[in-house]
Amino acid sequence: MALFGRSDKQGSGKPGEWYYCLDHAKVEEGPQCPSKNRMGPYATRVEAEHAMDRAAERNREWENDERWGDGGRPEGQ
């Protein structure tokens, strides 16, 4: 049996949790879209609204993290 083999279309989540839907580029409460297309859960709507900003910030931090030893992005990117 697959670890994430759920038969329902929505996946996990519950009302009162906020998500950012990548397909629709909008904030949703509870499990409206499949979990593979969501970021979250977030505690508040405002946090979910800033999901893409936070992801971009984390990507910048990761790209510039000296512990990875590559000094940032690979050449040509």
DSSP file (Angstrom, degrees, kcal/mol; ACC not computed):
  #  RESIDUE AA STRUCTURE BP1 BP2  ACC     N-H-->O    O-->H-N    N-H-->O    O-->H-N    TCO  KAPPA ALPHA  PHI   PSI    X-CA   Y-CA   Z-CA
    1    1 A M              0   0    0      0, 0.0     2,-0.1     0, 0.0     0, 0.0   0.000 360.0 360.0 360.0 135.5    0.0    0.0    0.0
    2    2 A A    >   -     0   0    0      1,-0.1     3,-1.2     3,-0.1     0, 0.0  -0.395 360.0-127.8 -70.2 145.2    1.3    3.4   -0.9
    3    3 A L  T 3  S+     0   0    0      1,-0.3    -1,-0.1    -2,-0.1     0, 0.0   0.893 109.4  28.6 -60.6 -42.2    2.1    5.8    1.9
    4    4 A F  T 3  S+     0   0    0      1,-0.1     2,-2.2     2,-0.1    -1,-0.3  -0.019  82.2 137.7-108.6  29.0    0.0    8.6    0.5
    5    5 A G    <   +     0   0    0     -3,-1.2     2,-0.4     2,-0.0    -3,-0.1  -0.444  23.4 160.5 -78.5  71.1   -2.5    6.4   -1.3
    6    6 A R        -     0   0    0     -2,-2.2    -2,-0.1     1,-0.1     6,-0.0  -0.738  33.6-153.4 -92.3 141.1   -5.7    8.3   -0.4
    7    7 A S        +     0   0    0     -2,-0.4    -1,-0.1     4,-0.0     2,-0.1   0.705  68.7  91.9 -87.0 -20.4   -8.8    7.7   -2.5
    8    8 A D  S    S-     0   0    0      1,-0.1    -2,-0.1     2,-0.0     3,-0.1  -0.447  76.2-132.5 -76.4 152.7  -10.4   11.0   -1.8
    9    9 A K  S    S+     0   0    0      1,-0.2    -1,-0.1    -2,-0.1    26,-0.1   0.762  97.5  53.5 -74.4 -27.0   -9.6   13.9   -4.2
   10   10 A Q  S    S-     0   0    0      1,-0.2    25,-0.6    24,-0.2    -1,-0.2   0.795  85.9-156.1 -85.7 -29.6   -8.9   16.5   -1.5
   11   11 A G        -     0   0    0     23,-0.2    -1,-0.2    24,-0.1     2,-0.1  -0.495  45.8 -18.5  83.0-159.0   -6.2   14.8    0.6
   12   12 A S  S    S+     0   0    0     -2,-0.2     2,-0.2    18,-0.0    -6,-0.0  -0.401  83.1  92.3 -85.8 161.5   -5.6   15.8    4.2
   13   13 A G        -     0   0    0     -2,-0.1    -3,-0.0    18,-0.1    -2,-0.0  -0.613  46.3-137.7 137.5 164.6   -6.6   19.0    5.9
   14   14 A K    >   -     0   0    0     -2,-0.2     3,-1.6    16,-0.1    16,-0.4  -0.989  34.2 -81.1-150.6 156.7   -9.5   20.3    8.0
   15   15 A P  T 3  S+     0   0    0      0, 0.0     3,-0.1     0, 0.0    -2,-0.0  -0.257 112.6  42.5 -56.9 146.4  -11.6   23.4    8.3
   16   16 A G  T 3  S+     0   0    0      1,-0.4     2,-0.4     0, 0.0    13,-0.0   0.232  93.2 100.8  95.7 -12.6   -9.9   26.2   10.3
   17   17 A E    <   -     0   0    0     -3,-1.6    13,-3.4    24,-0.0    -1,-0.4  -0.851  65.6-141.4-101.9 143.1   -6.6   25.5    8.6
   18   18 A W  E     -AB  29  42A   0     24,-2.2    24,-2.9    -2,-0.4     2,-0.3  -0.848  20.0-179.0-109.7 142.2   -5.5   27.9    5.8
   19   19 A Y  E     -A   28   0A   0      9,-2.7     9,-2.6    -2,-0.4     2,-0.6  -0.912  26.7-131.0-134.1 157.3   -3.7   26.9    2.6
   20   20 A Y  E     -AB  27  39A   0     19,-2.4    19,-2.2    -2,-0.3     2,-0.6  -0.970  25.3-143.6-109.8 120.1   -2.4   28.5   -0.5
   21   21 A C  E  >> -AB  26  38A   0      5,-3.1     4,-1.3    -2,-0.6     5,-1.0  -0.729   8.3-163.2 -86.2 120.9   -3.5   26.7   -3.6
   22   22 A L  T  45S+     0   0    0     15,-3.2    -1,-0.2    -2,-0.6    16,-0.1   0.822  88.1  53.2 -72.6 -32.1   -0.8   26.7   -6.3
   23   23 A D  T  45S+     0   0    0     14,-0.6    -1,-0.2     1,-0.2    15,-0.1   0.910 122.0  27.9 -68.9 -43.0   -3.3   25.8   -9.1
   24   24 A H  T  45S-     0   0    0      2,-0.2    -2,-0.2     0, 0.0    -1,-0.2   0.510  97.5-132.6 -99.0  -6.6   -5.7   28.7   -8.4
   25   25 A A  T  <5 +     0   0    0     -4,-1.3     2,-0.3     1,-0.2    -3,-0.2   0.920  69.1 106.9  52.8  48.6   -3.2   31.1   -6.9
   26   26 A K  E   <S-A   21   0A   0     -5,-1.0    -5,-3.1     2,-0.0     2,-0.3  -0.976  74.5 -98.9-150.6 163.8   -5.5   31.8   -4.0
   27   27 A V  E     -A   20   0A   0     -2,-0.3     2,-0.4    -7,-0.2    -7,-0.2  -0.641  38.2-173.1 -84.3 138.9   -6.0   31.2   -0.3
   28   28 A E  E     -A   19   0A   0     -9,-2.6    -9,-2.7    -2,-0.3     2,-0.5  -0.983  19.9-134.2-133.6 145.3   -8.4   28.5    0.7
   29   29 A E  E    S-A   18   0A   0     -2,-0.4   -11,-0.2   -11,-0.2    16,-0.0  -0.861  71.6 -14.8 -98.5 130.2   -9.8   27.4    4.1
   30   30 A G  S    S-     0   0    0    -13,-3.4     2,-1.7    -2,-0.5     3,-0.3  -0.128 114.2 -29.6  73.6-173.4   -9.7   23.7    4.8
   31   31 A P  S    S+     0   0    0      0, 0.0    -1,-0.1     0, 0.0   -18,-0.1  -0.547  77.4 136.3 -83.6  81.0   -9.3   20.9    2.2
   32   32 A Q        +     0   0    0     -2,-1.7   -21,-0.1     2,-0.1    -2,-0.1   0.866  67.4  32.0 -92.0 -41.9  -10.7   22.4   -1.0
   33   33 A C  S    S-     0   0    0     -3,-0.3    -1,-0.1     1,-0.1     5,-0.1  -0.729 104.0 -75.1-111.9 162.8   -8.0   21.3   -3.5
   34   34 A P    >   -     0   0    0      0, 0.0     3,-2.0     0, 0.0   -23,-0.2  -0.235  42.0-121.0 -56.2 144.3   -5.8   18.2   -3.6
   35   35 A S  G >  S+     0   0    0    -25,-0.6     3,-1.5     1,-0.3   -24,-0.1   0.772 109.3  67.0 -61.3 -26.9   -3.0   18.3   -1.0
   36   36 A K  G 3  S+     0   0    0      1,-0.3    -1,-0.3     3,-0.0   -25,-0.1   0.694 103.2  47.5 -67.4 -16.1   -0.4   18.0   -3.8
   37   37 A N  G <  S+     0   0    0     -3,-2.0   -15,-3.2   -15,-0.0   -14,-0.6   0.211 101.4  83.1-107.9  13.5   -1.4   21.4   -5.0
   38   38 A R  E <   -B   21   0A   0     -3,-1.5     2,-0.4   -17,-0.2   -17,-0.2  -0.857  58.6-150.1-121.5 152.7   -1.4   23.3   -1.7
   39   39 A M  E     -B   20   0A   0    -19,-2.2   -19,-2.4    -2,-0.3     3,-0.2  -0.960  56.1 -15.9-111.5 139.0    1.1   25.0    0.6
   40   40 A G  E     -     0   0A   0     -2,-0.4   -21,-0.1     1,-0.2     2,-0.1  -0.830  39.4-120.3 132.7-172.2    0.3   24.9    4.3
   41   41 A P  E     -     0   0A   0      0, 0.0     2,-0.3     0, 0.0    -1,-0.2   0.322  48.6-176.6 -84.3 155.0   -1.4   24.5    6.6
   42   42 A Y  E     -B   18   0A   0    -24,-2.9   -24,-2.2    -3,-0.2     6,-0.0  -0.873  31.2-130.1-115.9 152.5   -1.1   28.0    8.0
   43   43 A A  S    S+     0   0    0     -2,-0.3     2,-0.3   -26,-0.2    -1,-0.1   0.786  88.8  26.8 -73.8 -28.1   -2.6   29.2   11.3
   44   44 A T  S  > S-     0   0    0      1,-0.1     4,-1.7   -26,-0.1     5,-0.1  -0.904  76.0-118.2-134.5 161.5   -4.2   32.3    9.7
   45   45 A R  H  > S+     0   0    0     -2,-0.3     4,-2.4     1,-0.2     5,-0.2   0.891 114.7  56.8 -61.7 -40.7   -5.4   33.6    6.4
   46   46 A V  H  > S+     0   0    0      1,-0.2     4,-1.1     2,-0.2    -1,-0.2   0.907 105.2  50.5 -60.9 -43.2   -2.8   36.3    6.4
   47   47 A E  H >4 S+     0   0    0      1,-0.2     3,-0.6     2,-0.2    -1,-0.2   0.920 111.4  48.6 -60.3 -43.2    0.0   33.7    6.7
   48   48 A A  H >< S+     0   0    0     -4,-1.7     3,-1.7     1,-0.2     4,-0.3   0.868 104.6  59.5 -65.0 -36.8   -1.4   31.8    3.8
   49   49 A E  H 3< S+     0   0    0     -4,-2.4     3,-0.3     1,-0.3    -1,-0.2   0.790 108.6  45.5 -60.9 -27.8   -1.7   34.9    1.7
   50   50 A H  T <X S+     0   0    0     -4,-1.1     4,-2.4    -3,-0.6    -1,-0.3   0.123  78.5 113.0-102.3  19.6    2.1   35.4    2.1
   51   51 A A  H <> S+     0   0    0     -3,-1.7     4,-2.3     1,-0.2    -1,-0.2   0.905  78.7  46.6 -59.6 -44.8    3.0   31.7    1.3
   52   52 A M  H  > S+     0   0    0     -4,-0.3     4,-2.3    -3,-0.3    -1,-0.2   0.867 111.3  52.1 -69.6 -35.4    4.7   32.5   -1.9
   53   53 A D  H  > S+     0   0    0      2,-0.2     4,-2.3     1,-0.2    -2,-0.2   0.929 111.4  47.1 -62.6 -44.7    6.7   35.4   -0.4
   54   54 A R  H  X S+     0   0    0     -4,-2.4     4,-2.5     1,-0.2    -2,-0.2   0.891 111.0  51.4 -65.4 -39.6    7.9   33.1    2.4
   55   55 A A  H  X S+     0   0    0     -4,-2.3     4,-2.3     2,-0.2    -1,-0.2   0.916 110.3  48.9 -63.5 -42.5    8.8   30.4   -0.1
   56   56 A A  H  X S+     0   0    0     -4,-2.3     4,-2.3     2,-0.2    -2,-0.2   0.903 111.1  50.8 -62.8 -41.0   10.8   32.9   -2.1
   57   57 A E  H  X S+     0   0    0     -4,-2.3     4,-2.2     1,-0.2    -2,-0.2   0.923 110.8  48.0 -62.5 -44.6   12.6   34.2    1.0
   58   58 A R  H  X S+     0   0    0     -4,-2.5     4,-2.4     1,-0.2    -1,-0.2   0.887 109.7  53.1 -64.9 -38.1   13.5   30.6    2.0
   59   59 A N  H  X S+     0   0    0     -4,-2.3     4,-2.8     2,-0.2    -1,-0.2   0.919 108.7  49.6 -62.8 -43.1   14.8   29.9   -1.5
   60   60 A R  H  X S+     0   0    0     -4,-2.3     4,-1.6     2,-0.2    -2,-0.2   0.922 111.3  49.4 -60.6 -43.6   17.0   33.0   -1.3
   61   61 A E  H  < S+     0   0    0     -4,-2.2     4,-0.2     1,-0.2    -2,-0.2   0.916 113.3  46.7 -61.2 -43.0   18.3   31.9    2.1
   62   62 A W  H >< S+     0   0    0     -4,-2.4     3,-1.2     1,-0.2    -2,-0.2   0.912 109.7  52.9 -66.5 -43.4   19.0   28.4    0.8
   63   63 A E  H 3< S+     0   0    0     -4,-2.8    -1,-0.2     1,-0.3    -2,-0.2   0.803 116.0  40.6 -63.2 -28.9   20.7   29.6   -2.4
   64   64 A N  T 3< S+     0   0    0     -4,-1.6     2,-0.6    -5,-0.2    -1,-0.3   0.269  82.5 124.4-103.9  10.8   23.1   31.8   -0.3
   65   65 A D    X   -     0   0    0     -3,-1.2     3,-1.7    -4,-0.2     5,-0.4  -0.620  50.4-154.9 -77.0 115.0   23.7   29.3    2.5
   66   66 A E  G >  S+     0   0    0     -2,-0.6     3,-1.3     1,-0.3    -1,-0.2   0.720  86.2  75.7 -63.3 -21.9   27.5   28.8    2.7
   67   67 A R  G 3  S+     0   0    0      1,-0.3    -1,-0.3     2,-0.1    -2,-0.0   0.734  87.6  60.7 -64.4 -20.1   27.0   25.4    4.3
   68   68 A W  G <  S-     0   0    0     -3,-1.7    -1,-0.3    -6,-0.2    -2,-0.2   0.697  98.2-144.2 -80.7 -18.4   26.1   24.0    0.8
   69   69 A G  S <  S+     0   0    0     -3,-1.3    -3,-0.1    -4,-0.3    -2,-0.1   0.554  72.6 100.0  74.9   8.2   29.5   25.0   -0.4
   70   70 A D  S    S-     0   0    0     -5,-0.4    -1,-0.1    -7,-0.1    -4,-0.1   0.461  84.7-126.3-106.7   0.6   28.6   26.1   -3.9
   71   71 A G        -     0   0    0     -6,-0.2     2,-0.3    -5,-0.1    -5,-0.1   0.729  65.4 -51.6  68.8  22.7   28.5   29.9   -3.2
   72   72 A G  S    S+     0   0    0     -7,-0.2    -8,-0.1   -10,-0.1    -2,-0.0  -0.867 105.2   6.6 118.5-151.3   25.1   30.4   -4.5
   73   73 A R  S    S-     0   0    0     -2,-0.3     3,-0.1     1,-0.1     4,-0.0  -0.325  78.3-101.8 -70.5 149.7   23.4   29.5   -7.8
   74   74 A P    >   -     0   0    0      0, 0.0     3,-1.4     0, 0.0    -1,-0.1  -0.285  55.6 -76.6 -63.5 158.3   25.1   27.3  -10.4
   75   75 A E  T 3  S+     0   0    0      1,-0.2     0, 0.0     2,-0.1     0, 0.0  -0.247 117.8  26.3 -56.6 141.9   26.6   29.1  -13.4
   76   76 A G  T 3         0   0    0     -3,-0.1    -1,-0.2     1,-0.0    -3,-0.0   0.478 360.0 360.0  86.1   2.4   24.1   30.2  -16.0
   77   77 A Q    <         0   0    0     -3,-1.4    -2,-0.1    -4,-0.0    -1,-0.0   0.394 360.0 360.0-120.8 360.0   21.1   30.5  -13.6
